[in-house]
Amino acid sequence: MAEKKYNYTPKDFKSDQEVRWCPGCGDHAILNAIQKAMAELDIAKEDYAIISGIGCSSRFPYYMETYGFHGIHGRAGAIASGTKTANPKLSVWQITGDGDALAIGGNHFIHEIRRNIDLNIILFNNEIYGLTKGQYSPTTKYGHKTKTSPFGTVETPFKIGQLAIGAMGTFFARTIDGYVKESVEVYKEAEAHRGTSLVEVLENCVIYNDDTHADITAKATRKQRQIWLKNGEPMIFGENDDKGLVLNGFKLKVVTIGENGITKDDILVHDSHEEDPILHLALSNMKYPEMPVAFGVIRETKKMTYDAAVEAQIAEVQATAKIKNMNDLLTSGETWTVNN
Amino acid sequence: MDKKSRIEKEDVVIRFAGDSGDGMQLTGTLFSDTSALFGNDVATFPDYPAEIRAPKGTVGGVSGFQVHISHNKVHTPGDYADVLIAMNPAALKANEIWVKPGGTIIADIDTFIEKNLKKAGYKTLDPFTEDHLESFNVIKAPISSLTQETLKPTGLDNKTILRSKNMFALGIVFNIYSRPLDYAHNFFATKFAKKPQIVEANDMVIKAGFNYAENTHALPSYRVEPAKIENGLYRNINGNKATAWGLIAAAEKANLPLFCGSYPITPATEILQYLSDRKDLGVKTFQAEDEIAGICTAIGASFAGHLAVTTTSGPGLALKTEAAGLAVITELPLVIVNVQRGGPSTGLPTKTEQADLMQALYARNGESPMPVIAASTPGNCFDYAFEAARIAIEHMTPVILLTDGFLANGTSPMLIKNMDTLPVITPKIAKEGKEYLPYKRSDDGLMTREWGVPGTPGLEHRIGGLEKMAVTGNVSYVPSNHQLMTDERQAKVEQVVAKVPDLQIEGNPDGGDLLVVGWGSTYGHLLDTVTEMRDEDVNVSLAHFNYINPLPKNVADVFSKFKKIVVCEINSGQFVNYLKINHQNFEYNQYNKVQGLPFTVAELKEEFTNILEDK
């Protein structure tokens, strides 16, 4: 590997502002993981732009010693799209939450993914509105009691991966707030992907939705309930790496290696680069308790990015353009001279 | 063919009217472009329904295009037409009130059949008698059948043939006003380069119409000599194109790339289209998923160091208001163009109005001051778009530029300025290597903060919608700091006045009986009215505003010279109320009209006369 140009440490990415999230909030760990990932990525600090909307997660830019923009509710995606399209050399990170991205900002969210703008969207999913103190969000589990659903919600939550794939997404990954080591790798892969990289982070709100992900993230049971996918490797999980995924018709099914004649060779091998989204959709939709929940990079496919296409089109037109400046334009076409 | 004698005319208004599918906009445009190239001064006013194809043959589906050509300077498309071309009964019904007494009406008599007359709302089979049009010079021209006759030898199908009947009408008008045919020929030759048959057919029909008029002695025949206007190179331009080009010109003079984030909306869409055409000049356009994304992408691009613009009409501006406030508090340059239309809500999308003034000035949450300027002719949309960008960049602020449907779609000749003659715009971009404090204000009196552009080493900083500490830009809830920042944002906008030119008096600079006050697109009508009345020795003058916030410094000086003031607007009185707030010492008369139409000189004259006579 070529020598790195920059020798950053995570500290280089910490701003002098006091971090004001609640003690025990999952956001602290995400901040640490992203600062670590950025220290490892070989990108000049001044080339990062971190753009957020509104919500607890959206305070993130203030804690980063990079260029940052704390936007308005739901609009991080649109602001980030403008910044990246204007200057594709920047590494633009959109920090958002389940309310910001999927409720008020839902339109921008699907369209930035559809356009495949080269952004990293880090979506902190705590299944609750935290900053407004505990109302249900578009990802809150059906029937969950919150301040605005005292008798339980009657809304079906979004499946974030399915939404992204439905919007023609080229990159979808999932990680967990406190899993710093794994998250760093996911963030680095998100940055390496050219196009809109969506990372769903299962994040815990200690105050308004504590332990919402505990069924999946609890230490004691995590090996049975999580499957960490790696491209080119078999989809194996379980306490003793003895469980795997196979296809049963169009559906994924959990099998035990060594039972019913199943060997390791029968287990599906993860291909994140497959264009056809069917299997990626099935993997991202797996939910506890029927299935393990998929983590890591689920989908990573190649497609021209919007920002690169915009630049390419301009370059192509300019190569043969007769109009090179405003004087050329003003005097082009039909003009006439008045000479009294 | 004996040549008819030509009557010299100073000034002519022609109105083309037909079904919205009859090609009246093209016919009108070809006539006005031909006249502009011939050297006349020209102003046009398209008047069309919002539906692409409104019910055929109905009054609601009539599309009109008015052209005013003159040997003298032209300021308006004219109140009333000398000649009306009515392609069907509905076009006659909708437009007969817009013809001057004794004017000429040319009707395609082939279309005046029972079915069409009924659809247009006539009760008899003789609309000319029914509506008492005897005093007009009515020419019943068999336009459809003569077009069919002309093109019979070409073997084209009947539908295609009838589609050219508007060119027969154009040929008639070309003859009446002694226009050359080569511009129209070249237009079709370029447009249908690969279909020589179509080019030939159009040529044949135009010539047939021309010859028909030549041989019909009932038709008048005029010459309108080239206009006596300022020497120089000219082009015909509509307000939307002029706006787009003014923005590109500003980007070039500021040495910044141009970014436009917009969502299509009538009547502003064309600005986005014209900018999309300019990849050759490096313009980046982003057709956003909605109005909010339009402005937010522009704010993101401004953060990245571009000259950023978003273009819209009233309903779109309503959606953009929260983000406009974000641009105010982040103190980033941004141009918001509002091409006003009739409101409220969807209102009258294709009609003109000036009723978004209060929205532009105040429709944001919190204390959120923003410069507002307005263009007043199609051509000067170029200058005010340039000026909006200059203010945005030099004062680090969002700016609203107001135009409207009348300016956007109307055309007038524009004197082409060489780019060297336009002022250089100096962006306040922070330099690498110095300490950067995002909210430290300049010491040049303009109170601007510096633009720290991502990608520049050492300037890393955070901005956003939360109130910021003065100088450092850190988030701050300190009460006295909020007061300070609120005051500073207001003072910064007030500093824009430094380069705002003084309000001019057109008429008598020493004052007089009546000062007519207007702003934006009403300029031409107000000027023509004041000029006509002054020619009749009425002591009336005009003061027209292009700068709304901040107002020019000398407003009180100007107002105090006149005995009476009348403020005229295409709304219910928004600017007059704004003046009442800002200049309370004066008494204001007002004249308002909210019909989706521009003023007419006739109604203004009557109103001013009444005010002068204390009626």
HADDOCK unambig.tbl for C-alpha pairs under 7 A between the chains (distance, minus, plus):
assign (segid A and resid 46 and name CA) (segid B and resid 454 and name CA) 6.27 0.50 0.50
assign (segid A and resid 46 and name CA) (segid B and resid 455 and name CA) 4.85 0.50 0.50
assign (segid A and resid 46 and name CA) (segid B and resid 456 and name CA) 5.91 0.50 0.50
assign (segid A and resid 46 and name CA) (segid B and resid 457 and name CA) 5.12 0.50 0.50
assign (segid A and resid 46 and name CA) (segid B and resid 460 and name CA) 6.23 0.50 0.50
assign (segid A and resid 47 and name CA) (segid B and resid 454 and name CA) 6.35 0.50 0.50
assign (segid A and resid 47 and name CA) (segid B and resid 455 and name CA) 4.63 0.50 0.50
assign (segid A and resid 49 and name CA) (segid B and resid 454 and name CA) 6.84 0.50 0.50
assign (segid A and resid 61 and name CA) (segid B and resid 462 and name CA) 6.80 0.50 0.50
assign (segid A and resid 62 and name CA) (segid B and resid 462 and name CA) 6.14 0.50 0.50
assign (segid A and resid 65 and name CA) (segid B and resid 460 and name CA) 6.46 0.50 0.50
assign (segid A and resid 66 and name CA) (segid B and resid 460 and name CA) 4.91 0.50 0.50
assign (segid A and resid 66 and name CA) (segid B and resid 461 and name CA) 6.28 0.50 0.50
assign (segid A and resid 67 and name CA) (segid B and resid 454 and name CA) 6.02 0.50 0.50
assign (segid A and resid 67 and name CA) (segid B and resid 460 and name CA) 4.63 0.50 0.50
assign (segid A and resid 67 and name CA) (segid B and resid 461 and name CA) 5.00 0.50 0.50
assign (segid A and resid 67 and name CA) (segid B and resid 462 and name CA) 5.80 0.50 0.50
assign (segid A and resid 68 and name CA) (segid B and resid 461 and name CA) 6.19 0.50 0.50
assign (segid A and resid 68 and name CA) (segid B and resid 462 and name CA) 4.35 0.50 0.50
assign (segid A and resid 68 and name CA) (segid B and resid 463 and name CA) 6.37 0.50 0.50
assign (segid A and resid 69 and name CA) (segid B and resid 462 and name CA) 5.62 0.50 0.50
assign (segid A and resid 69 and name CA) (segid B and resid 463 and name CA) 5.08 0.50 0.50
assign (segid A and resid 69 and name CA) (segid B and resid 464 and name CA) 5.25 0.50 0.50
assign (segid A and resid 70 and name CA) (segid B and resid 463 and name CA) 6.25 0.50 0.50
assign (segid A and resid 70 and name CA) (segid B and resid 464 and name CA) 4.20 0.50 0.50
assign (segid A and resid 70 and name CA) (segid B and resid 465 and name CA) 6.26 0.50 0.50
assign (segid A and resid 71 and name CA) (segid B and resid 464 and name CA) 5.45 0.50 0.50
assign (segid A and resid 71 and name CA) (segid B and resid 465 and name CA) 5.80 0.50 0.50
assign (segid A and resid 72 and name CA) (segid B and resid 465 and name CA) 6.44 0.50 0.50
assign (segid A and resid 75 and name CA) (segid B and resid 296 and name CA) 6.80 0.50 0.50
assign (segid A and resid 78 and name CA) (segid B and resid 293 and name CA) 5.15 0.50 0.50
assign (segid A and resid 78 and name CA) (segid B and resid 296 and name CA) 5.41 0.50 0.50
assign (segid A and resid 78 and name CA) (segid B and resid 297 and name CA) 5.07 0.50 0.50
assign (segid A and resid 79 and name CA) (segid B and resid 296 and name CA) 4.86 0.50 0.50
assign (segid A and resid 79 and name CA) (segid B and resid 297 and name CA) 4.68 0.50 0.50
assign (segid A and resid 79 and name CA) (segid B and resid 299 and name CA) 6.28 0.50 0.50
assign (segid A and resid 79 and name CA) (segid B and resid 300 and name CA) 4.27 0.50 0.50
assign (segid A and resid 80 and name CA) (segid B and resid 300 and name CA) 5.95 0.50 0.50
assign (segid A and resid 81 and name CA) (segid B and resid 297 and name CA) 5.93 0.50 0.50
assign (segid A and resid 82 and name CA) (segid B and resid 297 and name CA) 3.78 0.50 0.50
assign (segid A and resid 82 and name CA) (segid B and resid 298 and name CA) 5.88 0.50 0.50
assign (segid A and resid 82 and name CA) (segid B and resid 300 and name CA) 4.47 0.50 0.50
assign (segid A and resid 82 and name CA) (segid B and resid 301 and name CA) 4.72 0.50 0.50
assign (segid A and resid 83 and name CA) (segid B and resid 300 and name CA) 4.34 0.50 0.50
assign (segid A and resid 83 and name CA) (segid B and resid 301 and name CA) 4.51 0.50 0.50
assign (segid A and resid 83 and name CA) (segid B and resid 303 and name CA) 6.71 0.50 0.50
assign (segid A and resid 83 and name CA) (segid B and resid 304 and name CA) 5.39 0.50 0.50
assign (segid A and resid 86 and name CA) (segid B and resid 259 and name CA) 6.98 0.50 0.50
assign (segid A and resid 86 and name CA) (segid B and resid 301 and name CA) 5.23 0.50 0.50
assign (segid A and resid 86 and name CA) (segid B and resid 304 and name CA) 6.47 0.50 0.50
assign (segid A and resid 86 and name CA) (segid B and resid 306 and name CA) 6.95 0.50 0.50
assign (segid A and resid 87 and name CA) (segid B and resid 304 and name CA) 6.49 0.50 0.50
assign (segid A and resid 90 and name CA) (segid B and resid 455 and name CA) 6.85 0.50 0.50
assign (segid A and resid 108 and name CA) (segid B and resid 289 and name CA) 6.96 0.50 0.50
assign (segid A and resid 108 and name CA) (segid B and resid 293 and name CA) 6.98 0.50 0.50
assign (segid A and resid 111 and name CA) (segid B and resid 289 and name CA) 6.84 0.50 0.50
assign (segid A and resid 314 and name CA) (segid B and resid 279 and name CA) 5.02 0.50 0.50
assign (segid A and resid 314 and name CA) (segid B and resid 280 and name CA) 6.60 0.50 0.50
assign (segid A and resid 314 and name CA) (segid B and resid 282 and name CA) 6.06 0.50 0.50
assign (segid A and resid 317 and name CA) (segid B and resid 279 and name CA) 6.30 0.50 0.50
assign (segid A and resid 317 and name CA) (segid B and resid 280 and name CA) 5.69 0.50 0.50
assign (segid A and resid 318 and name CA) (segid B and resid 279 and name CA) 6.98 0.50 0.50
assign (segid A and resid 318 and name CA) (segid B and resid 280 and name CA) 4.73 0.50 0.50
assign (segid A and resid 321 and name CA) (segid B and resid 280 and name CA) 5.79 0.50 0.50
assign (segid A and resid 323 and name CA) (segid B and resid 280 and name CA) 6.33 0.50 0.50
assign (segid A and resid 324 and name CA) (segid B and resid 280 and name CA) 6.58 0.50 0.50
assign (segid A and resid 324 and name CA) (segid B and resid 281 and name CA) 6.26 0.50 0.50
assign (segid A and resid 325 and name CA) (segid B and resid 281 and name CA) 6.27 0.50 0.50
assign (segid A and resid 326 and name CA) (segid B and resid 249 and name CA) 6.09 0.50 0.50
assign (segid A and resid 327 and name CA) (segid B and resid 418 and name CA) 6.36 0.50 0.50
assign (segid A and resid 327 and name CA) (segid B and resid 419 and name CA) 6.11 0.50 0.50
assign (segid A and resid 330 and name CA) (segid B and resid 416 and name CA) 6.58 0.50 0.50
assign (segid A and resid 334 and name CA) (segid B and resid 235 and name CA) 6.44 0.50 0.50
assign (segid A and resid 335 and name CA) (segid B and resid 233 and name CA) 6.71 0.50 0.50
assign (segid A and resid 335 and name CA) (segid B and resid 234 and name CA) 5.43 0.50 0.50
assign (segid A and resid 335 and name CA) (segid B and resid 235 and name CA) 4.57 0.50 0.50
assign (segid A and resid 336 and name CA) (segid B and resid 37 and name CA) 5.91 0.50 0.50
assign (segid A and resid 336 and name CA) (segid B and resid 233 and name CA) 5.67 0.50 0.50
assign (segid A and resid 336 and name CA) (segid B and resid 234 and name CA) 5.28 0.50 0.50
assign (segid A and resid 336 and name CA) (segid B and resid 235 and name CA) 6.49 0.50 0.50
assign (segid A and resid 337 and name CA) (segid B and resid 232 and name CA) 5.58 0.50 0.50
assign (segid A and resid 337 and name CA) (segid B and resid 233 and name CA) 4.43 0.50 0.50
assign (segid A and resid 337 and name CA) (segid B and resid 234 and name CA) 6.07 0.50 0.50
assign (segid A and resid 338 and name CA) (segid B and resid 231 and name CA) 4.82 0.50 0.50
assign (segid A and resid 338 and name CA) (segid B and resid 232 and name CA) 5.29 0.50 0.50
assign (segid A and resid 338 and name CA) (segid B and resid 233 and name CA) 6.35 0.50 0.50
assign (segid A and resid 339 and name CA) (segid B and resid 231 and name CA) 5.00 0.50 0.50
assign (segid A and resid 339 and name CA) (segid B and resid 232 and name CA) 6.68 0.50 0.50
assign (segid A and resid 340 and name CA) (segid B and resid 228 and name CA) 6.85 0.50 0.50
assign (segid A and resid 340 and name CA) (segid B and resid 231 and name CA) 6.35 0.50 0.50
